[in-house]
């Protein structure tokens, strides 16, 4: 096997890995969104629901989104392994930075929500 054939195989493997991660993230976000919608509607329509139940619903959904962002960031990192064009590297880097910031602020909001949930209603 030549170096060029190995590189082509690596590119194909990388593309398939990124695609697989994207599919997993789509499934995760879809399942989490449906679950949150159903649970949120139940809390919203309940006459006896407490604020802590609502917080719990959003806390679970936030965890799903943090996981999804983390997996997407992993896919971005994998994708940079075979990218040779500086414009593509810059684009992937920018996307990674945006996802990292989103992840940071979402995690911070989740920490605040956890604190409020521990304090009670």
Z-matrix of the N, CA and C atoms (Angstrom, degrees):
N
C 1 1.446
C 2 1.534 1 108.42
N 3 1.312 2 115.14 1 130.35
C 4 1.456 3 120.01 2 -179.83
C 5 1.529 4 109.49 3 -83.61
N 6 1.315 5 114.81 4 166.71
C 7 1.461 6 120.49 5 178.63
C 8 1.525 7 110.79 6 -62.63
N 9 1.330 8 116.38 7 -37.55
C 10 1.472 9 120.24 8 179.82
C 11 1.527 10 111.12 9 -66.97
N 12 1.315 11 117.65 10 -41.04
C 13 1.464 12 120.98 11 177.44
C 14 1.527 13 111.01 12 -65.21
N 15 1.319 14 115.63 13 -39.51
C 16 1.456 15 120.07 14 177.36
C 17 1.524 16 110.47 15 -62.72
N 18 1.343 17 115.55 16 -44.17
C 19 1.468 18 120.07 17 178.63
C 20 1.516 19 111.27 18 -61.82
N 21 1.314 20 117.55 19 -43.14
C 22 1.471 21 120.82 20 178.38
C 23 1.532 22 110.82 21 -61.86
N 24 1.334 23 116.10 22 -40.87
C 25 1.468 24 120.02 23 176.36
C 26 1.512 25 112.12 24 -63.48
N 27 1.331 26 115.49 25 -38.85
C 28 1.459 27 120.38 26 178.00
C 29 1.529 28 110.94 27 -65.01
N 30 1.316 29 116.92 28 -40.86
C 31 1.467 30 121.01 29 178.53
C 32 1.524 31 110.20 30 -62.93
N 33 1.324 32 117.01 31 -44.68
C 34 1.470 33 120.87 32 179.17
C 35 1.525 34 110.21 33 -62.90
N 36 1.336 35 117.01 34 -46.28
C 37 1.470 36 120.92 35 179.56
C 38 1.525 37 110.95 36 -61.43
N 39 1.325 38 116.20 37 -40.94
C 40 1.460 39 120.64 38 179.06
C 41 1.522 40 110.84 39 -64.78
N 42 1.324 41 116.84 40 -46.30
C 43 1.465 42 120.46 41 178.89
C 44 1.527 43 111.58 42 -59.89
N 45 1.332 44 116.58 43 -42.34
C 46 1.468 45 120.25 44 179.00
C 47 1.526 46 111.52 45 -67.01
N 48 1.316 47 116.78 46 -37.52
C 49 1.461 48 120.63 47 178.40
C 50 1.520 49 110.92 48 -65.63
N 51 1.326 50 116.61 49 -45.23
C 52 1.471 51 120.77 50 178.27
C 53 1.526 52 110.04 51 -62.42
N 54 1.322 53 117.56 52 -42.13
C 55 1.459 54 121.47 53 177.86
C 56 1.533 55 110.28 54 -62.17
N 57 1.325 56 117.63 55 -43.75
C 58 1.469 57 120.94 56 179.14
C 59 1.527 58 110.95 57 -61.81
N 60 1.326 59 116.84 58 -42.87
C 61 1.468 60 119.95 59 178.56
C 62 1.517 61 110.10 60 -64.42
N 63 1.332 62 117.65 61 -42.08
C 64 1.465 63 120.98 62 178.20
C 65 1.530 64 111.58 63 -59.86
N 66 1.327 65 116.71 64 -40.69
C 67 1.470 66 120.77 65 178.51
C 68 1.530 67 110.01 66 -65.92
N 69 1.344 68 117.16 67 -42.73
C 70 1.463 69 120.24 68 178.23
C 71 1.531 70 111.22 69 -62.35
N 72 1.333 71 115.94 70 -41.84
C 73 1.462 72 119.75 71 179.69
C 74 1.525 73 110.26 72 -65.05
N 75 1.312 74 116.88 73 -41.99
C 76 1.462 75 120.44 74 177.60
C 77 1.525 76 110.14 75 -58.40
N 78 1.332 77 116.85 76 -46.33
C 79 1.461 78 120.53 77 178.81
C 80 1.517 79 111.95 78 -62.85
N 81 1.320 80 116.40 79 -41.99
C 82 1.465 81 121.37 80 179.42
C 83 1.521 82 111.30 81 -62.30
N 84 1.323 83 116.33 82 -48.33
C 85 1.463 84 120.01 83 -178.56
C 86 1.529 85 110.71 84 -67.68
N 87 1.318 86 117.08 85 -40.58
C 88 1.464 87 120.51 86 178.82
C 89 1.525 88 110.91 87 -62.47
N 90 1.342 89 116.83 88 -48.96
C 91 1.466 90 120.25 89 179.88
C 92 1.529 91 110.87 90 -63.24
N 93 1.329 92 116.58 91 -43.38
C 94 1.459 93 120.16 92 179.41
C 95 1.514 94 112.69 93 -64.32
N 96 1.321 95 116.46 94 -38.45
C 97 1.462 96 120.74 95 179.89
C 98 1.524 97 110.98 96 -68.42
N 99 1.324 98 116.37 97 -43.23
C 100 1.467 99 119.42 98 178.16
C 101 1.519 100 110.57 99 -63.33
N 102 1.337 101 116.20 100 -45.98
C 103 1.468 102 120.50 101 179.48
C 104 1.526 103 110.54 102 -60.86
N 105 1.319 104 116.92 103 -42.62
C 106 1.466 105 120.38 104 -179.79
C 107 1.516 106 111.16 105 -67.54
N 108 1.320 107 116.91 106 -38.93
C 109 1.466 108 119.90 107 178.26
C 110 1.521 109 110.77 108 -61.57
N 111 1.335 110 116.11 109 -47.44
C 112 1.468 111 120.27 110 -179.34
C 113 1.527 112 110.51 111 -63.76
N 114 1.342 113 116.69 112 -48.51
C 115 1.463 114 120.37 113 -179.72
C 116 1.527 115 110.98 114 -64.57
N 117 1.338 116 116.73 115 -41.51
C 118 1.461 117 120.36 116 179.43
C 119 1.512 118 112.30 117 -65.00
N 120 1.328 119 116.66 118 -39.68
C 121 1.462 120 120.04 119 177.50
C 122 1.524 121 110.00 120 -64.77
N 123 1.341 122 115.99 121 -39.33
C 124 1.463 123 119.21 122 177.91
C 125 1.515 124 112.04 123 -62.63
N 126 1.318 125 116.39 124 -43.01
C 127 1.465 126 120.32 125 178.54
C 128 1.527 127 110.01 126 -66.79
N 129 1.322 128 116.55 127 -42.30
C 130 1.460 129 121.26 128 -178.48
C 131 1.530 130 111.23 129 -63.79
N 132 1.317 131 116.54 130 -40.25
C 133 1.461 132 120.56 131 -176.46
C 134 1.529 133 113.25 132 -85.01
N 135 1.315 134 117.13 133 -12.31
C 136 1.456 135 121.21 134 -179.02
C 137 1.518 136 110.47 135 -75.12
N 138 1.307 137 114.89 136 138.08
C 139 1.466 138 119.04 137 178.23
C 140 1.523 139 111.27 138 -83.55
N 141 1.320 140 116.13 139 -19.10
C 142 1.467 141 119.45 140 -176.38
C 143 1.527 142 112.52 141 -108.28
N 144 1.318 143 117.61 142 5.46
C 145 1.467 144 120.57 143 -177.25
C 146 1.527 145 110.34 144 -65.11
N 147 1.316 146 114.17 145 143.31
C 148 1.458 147 120.97 146 177.58
C 149 1.520 148 109.30 147 -104.74
N 150 1.310 149 113.72 148 164.71
C 151 1.461 150 120.04 149 178.35
C 152 1.525 151 110.95 150 -61.98
N 153 1.338 152 117.38 151 -33.39
C 154 1.463 153 120.56 152 -179.58
C 155 1.525 154 111.56 153 -65.14
N 156 1.336 155 117.85 154 -31.70
C 157 1.459 156 120.54 155 177.16
C 158 1.529 157 110.15 156 -66.72
N 159 1.316 158 115.84 157 -41.58
C 160 1.459 159 120.78 158 177.56
C 161 1.528 160 110.85 159 -62.86
N 162 1.315 161 116.39 160 -41.89
C 163 1.467 162 120.51 161 178.23
C 164 1.524 163 110.67 162 -61.82
N 165 1.325 164 116.07 163 -40.47
C 166 1.456 165 120.64 164 179.54
C 167 1.520 166 112.08 165 -61.96
N 168 1.320 167 116.28 166 -39.93
C 169 1.463 168 121.08 167 178.07
C 170 1.527 169 109.93 168 -61.89
N 171 1.319 170 116.76 169 -47.78
C 172 1.463 171 120.62 170 -178.70
C 173 1.519 172 111.96 171 -69.77
N 174 1.317 173 117.10 172 -32.36
C 175 1.461 174 121.14 173 177.48
C 176 1.530 175 110.54 174 -64.63
N 177 1.324 176 116.80 175 -44.65
C 178 1.472 177 120.08 176 177.48
C 179 1.528 178 111.08 177 -63.21
N 180 1.325 179 116.37 178 -41.10
C 181 1.466 180 119.79 179 180.00
C 182 1.529 181 110.63 180 -66.50
N 183 1.311 182 116.46 181 -40.16
C 184 1.462 183 120.20 182 177.65
C 185 1.516 184 111.75 183 -60.33
N 186 1.327 185 116.35 184 -38.66
C 187 1.469 186 119.99 185 177.40
C 188 1.523 187 111.07 186 -63.17
N 189 1.316 188 116.17 187 -39.33
C 190 1.468 189 120.25 188 177.46
C 191 1.525 190 110.03 189 -61.93
N 192 1.322 191 116.34 190 -45.23
C 193 1.466 192 120.35 191 -178.55
C 194 1.525 193 111.75 192 -66.69
N 195 1.323 194 117.29 193 -38.70
C 196 1.462 195 120.28 194 176.87
C 197 1.529 196 109.75 195 -63.03
N 198 1.317 197 116.75 196 -43.83
C 199 1.467 198 120.07 197 177.99
C 200 1.523 199 110.49 198 -61.50
N 201 1.317 200 117.16 199 -44.13
C 202 1.465 201 120.94 200 -179.56
C 203 1.529 202 111.04 201 -61.89
N 204 1.324 203 116.93 202 -44.46
C 205 1.463 204 120.43 203 178.46
C 206 1.523 205 111.40 204 -63.17
N 207 1.318 206 116.53 205 -37.90
C 208 1.459 207 120.55 206 179.00
C 209 1.523 208 110.81 207 -65.18
N 210 1.323 209 117.02 208 -43.92
C 211 1.462 210 120.46 209 178.06
C 212 1.532 211 111.16 210 -64.97
N 213 1.322 212 116.46 211 -39.76
C 214 1.470 213 119.86 212 178.35
C 215 1.518 214 110.92 213 -64.26
N 216 1.320 215 116.84 214 -38.34
C 217 1.459 216 120.51 215 177.09
C 218 1.528 217 110.13 216 -64.11
N 219 1.321 218 116.70 217 -39.39
C 220 1.472 219 120.27 218 176.20
C 221 1.522 220 110.51 219 -61.54
N 222 1.313 221 116.77 220 -41.90
C 223 1.469 222 120.41 221 177.90
C 224 1.528 223 110.61 222 -62.25
N 225 1.320 224 117.00 223 -40.01
C 226 1.470 225 120.60 224 177.84
C 227 1.526 226 110.87 225 -62.09
N 228 1.318 227 116.16 226 -43.10
C 229 1.467 228 120.19 227 179.90
C 230 1.524 229 110.37 228 -63.27
N 231 1.311 230 116.92 229 -44.27
C 232 1.467 231 121.02 230 178.02
C 233 1.521 232 110.64 231 -61.79
N 234 1.315 233 116.08 232 -41.23
C 235 1.464 234 120.30 233 -178.28
C 236 1.529 235 112.32 234 -63.86
N 237 1.320 236 117.38 235 -32.17
C 238 1.469 237 119.46 236 179.66
C 239 1.526 238 112.17 237 -69.11
N 240 1.337 239 117.19 238 -17.20
C 241 1.470 240 120.25 239 -178.04
C 242 1.524 241 112.27 240 -63.59
N 243 1.313 242 117.27 241 -28.95
C 244 1.465 243 119.76 242 -177.00
C 245 1.523 244 112.74 243 -114.84
N 246 1.312 245 117.07 244 5.74
C 247 1.458 246 120.43 245 -179.83
C 248 1.524 247 109.27 246 -84.44
N 249 1.325 248 115.81 247 127.94
C 250 1.462 249 119.62 248 -178.30
C 251 1.520 250 112.64 249 -110.87
N 252 1.293 251 117.61 250 -18.84
C 253 1.458 252 122.07 251 -178.37
C 254 1.531 253 109.57 252 -84.91
N 255 1.330 254 116.86 253 128.56
C 256 1.463 255 120.82 254 -177.58
C 257 1.519 256 112.28 255 -62.93
N 258 1.302 257 117.65 256 -30.22
C 259 1.469 258 120.79 257 178.05
C 260 1.537 259 109.86 258 -66.00
N 261 1.334 260 116.60 259 -40.99
C 262 1.466 261 120.61 260 177.09
C 263 1.521 262 111.21 261 -67.01
N 264 1.324 263 116.98 262 -40.23
C 265 1.463 264 120.88 263 177.88
C 266 1.529 265 109.67 264 -62.27
N 267 1.330 266 116.98 265 -43.10
C 268 1.465 267 120.94 266 179.16
C 269 1.531 268 110.71 267 -63.55
N 270 1.324 269 116.25 268 -42.30
C 271 1.468 270 120.48 269 179.08
C 272 1.528 271 110.31 270 -62.86
N 273 1.334 272 116.55 271 -46.99
C 274 1.462 273 120.19 272 178.75
C 275 1.529 274 111.23 273 -63.18
N 276 1.329 275 115.92 274 -39.38
C 277 1.461 276 120.03 275 177.79
C 278 1.519 277 111.71 276 -62.37
N 279 1.325 278 116.74 277 -42.87
C 280 1.467 279 121.07 278 178.88
C 281 1.521 280 110.50 279 -64.03
N 282 1.333 281 116.89 280 -44.37
C 283 1.461 282 120.57 281 178.02
C 284 1.528 283 110.08 282 -61.62
N 285 1.327 284 116.99 283 -42.01
C 286 1.467 285 121.05 284 179.11
C 287 1.525 286 111.04 285 -62.77
N 288 1.321 287 117.17 286 -41.21
C 289 1.468 288 120.73 287 178.86
C 290 1.530 289 109.93 288 -64.59
N 291 1.320 290 117.10 289 -44.21
C 292 1.470 291 120.59 290 179.22
C 293 1.524 292 110.05 291 -61.55
N 294 1.327 293 117.13 292 -45.20
C 295 1.469 294 119.92 293 179.54
C 296 1.523 295 111.53 294 -64.85
N 297 1.324 296 116.65 295 -36.72
C 298 1.460 297 120.00 296 178.49
C 299 1.521 298 110.60 297 -65.17
N 300 1.337 299 117.34 298 -43.78
C 301 1.463 300 120.40 299 177.03
C 302 1.527 301 111.23 300 -63.08
N 303 1.327 302 117.07 301 -44.61
C 304 1.459 303 120.01 302 177.48
C 305 1.525 304 110.64 303 -58.49
N 306 1.316 305 115.86 304 -44.42
C 307 1.453 306 121.15 305 179.83
C 308 1.527 307 110.63 306 -62.11
N 309 1.323 308 116.78 307 -44.32
C 310 1.464 309 121.45 308 -179.60
C 311 1.528 310 111.16 309 -60.16
N 312 1.332 311 116.44 310 -50.74
C 313 1.461 312 119.78 311 -176.99
C 314 1.524 313 111.82 312 -69.30
N 315 1.312 314 117.30 313 -35.61
C 316 1.461 315 120.04 314 176.36
C 317 1.522 316 110.39 315 -65.55
N 318 1.317 317 116.51 316 -42.63
C 319 1.470 318 120.16 317 178.26
C 320 1.522 319 110.62 318 -64.39
N 321 1.317 320 117.57 319 -38.23
C 322 1.463 321 121.17 320 177.65
C 323 1.534 322 110.92 321 -64.56
N 324 1.330 323 116.60 322 -42.83
C 325 1.461 324 120.45 323 176.88
C 326 1.524 325 111.12 324 -63.48
N 327 1.329 326 116.38 325 -38.67
C 328 1.461 327 119.76 326 177.89
C 329 1.531 328 110.87 327 -64.70
N 330 1.320 329 117.17 328 -38.57
C 331 1.469 330 120.37 329 177.41
C 332 1.522 331 110.53 330 -62.66
N 333 1.335 332 116.21 331 -42.99
C 334 1.469 333 120.02 332 177.19
C 335 1.525 334 110.79 333 -61.92
N 336 1.317 335 116.48 334 -42.54
C 337 1.462 336 121.05 335 179.60
C 338 1.533 337 111.11 336 -64.57
N 339 1.340 338 116.88 337 -39.72
C 340 1.465 339 120.55 338 177.51
C 341 1.538 340 110.06 339 -62.62
N 342 1.336 341 116.44 340 -42.53
C 343 1.463 342 120.59 341 179.00
C 344 1.535 343 110.83 342 -60.85
N 345 1.322 344 116.57 343 -46.66
C 346 1.462 345 120.16 344 179.69
C 347 1.518 346 110.88 345 -63.55
N 348 1.339 347 116.61 346 -35.04
C 349 1.463 348 119.86 347 -179.59
C 350 1.530 349 110.14 348 -69.32
N 351 1.328 350 117.82 349 -37.55
C 352 1.467 351 121.12 350 177.55
C 353 1.529 352 111.62 351 -66.65
N 354 1.341 353 115.58 352 -34.57
C 355 1.464 354 120.07 353 -179.13
C 356 1.531 355 111.36 354 -70.80
N 357 1.307 356 115.97 355 -21.88
C 358 1.475 357 119.70 356 179.66
C 359 1.509 358 111.40 357 93.62
N 360 1.336 359 115.20 358 -178.08
C 361 1.465 360 120.36 359 -176.28
C 362 1.460 361 110.62 360 -67.98
